[in-house]
Amino acid sequence: MKRLTEKQRAFAREYLVDLNASQAALRAGYAQASAGRTGCKLLQDPRITELVQEEMRARATRTNINADSVLLELSRLAFSKTTDVINVKKRANGVVYLSVRDTEMLSPEIQACISEIAETSQGFRIKFHDKNRALELLGKHLGLFPTHVELSGPGGGPVELAGHLTDEQLDEIIQHADSTPSEG
């Protein structure tokens, strides 16, 4: 098998920076006018994809970052609670008392959930990382939010589209798609 050129190797290294084939082609020295096409073509070369995968595995080993650690961190953000940091009590006289736990007393996992602590004219503002985004990413990982729907005909076979579909046939296909659980 033919060896990669230095320019192709440079593309693979640059692709690992941001996983953007067009930008990697530009940074590796390919022409700007065709960077998108060139990047796409280079990613179809099995030698380059193997080199990229090899480098990604090596980086994951070096940094000890893998899918499990990413999912663990996302789950911490997604399921973090403000009550881990803030204590709200209502006194007998009806006055609400708010206290903030000393950050040194918080676990590193809870500390990582806080994106900002700022002093304002009214006290302190504590912001957590975006729980909704973390939940969305976890949901996508678990296949909870399908991005496409597959239709099948009788017995799971193909949908036959000989000629044109009647409105009733189209409604039946749509109804079947809406009532069939998606497999992630």
Contacts in CASP RR format, 6 or more apart in sequence:
PFRMAT RR
TARGET T0000
AUTHOR 0000-0000-0000
METHOD contacts of the structure
MODEL  1
MKRLTEKQRAFAREYLVDLNASQAALRAGYAQASAGRTGCKLLQDPRITE
LVQEEMRARATRTNINADSVLLELSRLAFSKTTDVINVKKRANGVVYLSV
RDTEMLSPEIQACISEIAETSQGFRIKFHDKNRALELLGKHLGLFPTHVE
LSGPGGGPVELAGHLTDEQLDEIIQHADSTPSEG
1 47 0 8 1.000
2 47 0 8 1.000
4 12 0 8 1.000
4 47 0 8 1.000
4 48 0 8 1.000
4 51 0 8 1.000
7 28 0 8 1.000
7 29 0 8 1.000
7 30 0 8 1.000
8 28 0 8 1.000
8 42 0 8 1.000
8 45 0 8 1.000
8 47 0 8 1.000
8 48 0 8 1.000
9 51 0 8 1.000
10 27 0 8 1.000
10 28 0 8 1.000
10 29 0 8 1.000
11 24 0 8 1.000
11 25 0 8 1.000
11 28 0 8 1.000
11 30 0 8 1.000
11 39 0 8 1.000
11 42 0 8 1.000
11 48 0 8 1.000
12 24 0 8 1.000
12 48 0 8 1.000
12 51 0 8 1.000
12 52 0 8 1.000
12 55 0 8 1.000
13 28 0 8 1.000
13 55 0 8 1.000
14 23 0 8 1.000
14 24 0 8 1.000
14 25 0 8 1.000
14 27 0 8 1.000
14 28 0 8 1.000
15 21 0 8 1.000
15 24 0 8 1.000
15 43 0 8 1.000
15 52 0 8 1.000
16 52 0 8 1.000
16 55 0 8 1.000
16 56 0 8 1.000
16 59 0 8 1.000
17 23 0 8 1.000
17 24 0 8 1.000
17 27 0 8 1.000
18 24 0 8 1.000
21 36 0 8 1.000
21 39 0 8 1.000
21 40 0 8 1.000
21 42 0 8 1.000
21 43 0 8 1.000
22 35 0 8 1.000
22 36 0 8 1.000
22 39 0 8 1.000
23 35 0 8 1.000
24 39 0 8 1.000
25 35 0 8 1.000
25 36 0 8 1.000
25 38 0 8 1.000
25 39 0 8 1.000
25 42 0 8 1.000
26 32 0 8 1.000
26 35 0 8 1.000
30 38 0 8 1.000
30 39 0 8 1.000
31 38 0 8 1.000
42 48 0 8 1.000
43 49 0 8 1.000
43 52 0 8 1.000
59 65 0 8 1.000
60 66 0 8 1.000
71 138 0 8 1.000
71 141 0 8 1.000
73 112 0 8 1.000
74 134 0 8 1.000
74 137 0 8 1.000
74 138 0 8 1.000
74 141 0 8 1.000
75 134 0 8 1.000
75 138 0 8 1.000
76 109 0 8 1.000
76 112 0 8 1.000
76 113 0 8 1.000
77 112 0 8 1.000
77 113 0 8 1.000
77 128 0 8 1.000
77 129 0 8 1.000
77 130 0 8 1.000
77 131 0 8 1.000
77 134 0 8 1.000
78 131 0 8 1.000
78 134 0 8 1.000
78 135 0 8 1.000
78 138 0 8 1.000
80 110 0 8 1.000
80 113 0 8 1.000
80 128 0 8 1.000
80 129 0 8 1.000
80 131 0 8 1.000
82 126 0 8 1.000
82 128 0 8 1.000
84 101 0 8 1.000
84 106 0 8 1.000
84 110 0 8 1.000
84 113 0 8 1.000
85 100 0 8 1.000
85 101 0 8 1.000
85 106 0 8 1.000
85 110 0 8 1.000
85 114 0 8 1.000
85 126 0 8 1.000
86 98 0 8 1.000
86 99 0 8 1.000
86 100 0 8 1.000
86 101 0 8 1.000
86 126 0 8 1.000
87 98 0 8 1.000
87 99 0 8 1.000
87 100 0 8 1.000
87 101 0 8 1.000
88 96 0 8 1.000
88 97 0 8 1.000
88 98 0 8 1.000
89 96 0 8 1.000
89 97 0 8 1.000
89 98 0 8 1.000
89 99 0 8 1.000
90 96 0 8 1.000
90 97 0 8 1.000
91 97 0 8 1.000
100 124 0 8 1.000
100 126 0 8 1.000
103 111 0 8 1.000
103 114 0 8 1.000
103 117 0 8 1.000
113 128 0 8 1.000
113 129 0 8 1.000
114 126 0 8 1.000
114 127 0 8 1.000
114 128 0 8 1.000
114 129 0 8 1.000
115 127 0 8 1.000
115 128 0 8 1.000
115 129 0 8 1.000
116 125 0 8 1.000
116 126 0 8 1.000
116 127 0 8 1.000
117 124 0 8 1.000
117 125 0 8 1.000
117 126 0 8 1.000
117 127 0 8 1.000
118 124 0 8 1.000
118 125 0 8 1.000
119 125 0 8 1.000
136 145 0 8 1.000
139 145 0 8 1.000
143 184 0 8 1.000
146 182 0 8 1.000
146 184 0 8 1.000
149 177 0 8 1.000
149 182 0 8 1.000
150 182 0 8 1.000
151 159 0 8 1.000
151 173 0 8 1.000
151 176 0 8 1.000
151 177 0 8 1.000
152 158 0 8 1.000
152 159 0 8 1.000
153 159 0 8 1.000
153 160 0 8 1.000
153 176 0 8 1.000
159 173 0 8 1.000
165 173 0 8 1.000
END
